[in-house]
């Protein structure tokens, strides 16, 4: 009969914390990548924030 192995919960907790940190870093980097590369994303973000003057500038310079 096999004996059940014990689980090192400290190691599991540390691995889980590192995984959560990775998710947060990935989400943060994605936001900046979208801001840098996505014209439509920047336009919609400006609308959501309420910067209508920025939206008009983007419209007039990019939608020709």
N, C-alpha and C positions, 0 to 999 in steps of 0.2 A: 504494500500500500504506500502511495506517495504522501509525503509530508507537505502540508501547505507552506509556501514561502511567506516570509514576513515582508511587508511593504515599508519602504523608507519614506514616510510621509513628508519629512523635511525636504527630501530631494524632489518629490512630486510637487510640493508647494513652490519650490524655487523654479522648477521647470515651468509651472503654470504662470508664475510672475513674469518670467522671461518671454513666454508666448504672448501674454497680454501686452507687454511692452512693445513687442514686434508688431502687433496689430495697431497700436497707437502710432508708432513711427511710420508704418506703411500708410495709414490714413492721412497723416500730416503731409507726407511727401506727395501723395496723390493730389491733394488740394493745390499745392504749389505747382505741380506739373500741369494741372488743368489751367491754372492761372497763366502760366507761361506760354502754353501752346494752344489753348482753345479760345478763339475769338468769340464764338457764340457763348461759351461759358462765361467769359468776362462780361459780355453784354447782359446776360441774364443775372449774373451776380450783382452788377451795378443796379439793375432794376430792383432786385430784392432788397438791397441795402438802401435804396432811395436816392441814388446819385443820378438824377435825371440829366444833369448837365454833362456828365461823363457819357451817358448813353447817347445823347445827341451828337457829341463829338465823335464817338465810335461810329454811329450811323452815317454821319456826313463824310467821314474819311474812308470807310471800308465798303459802303454799299453803293458804289458808282457803277 
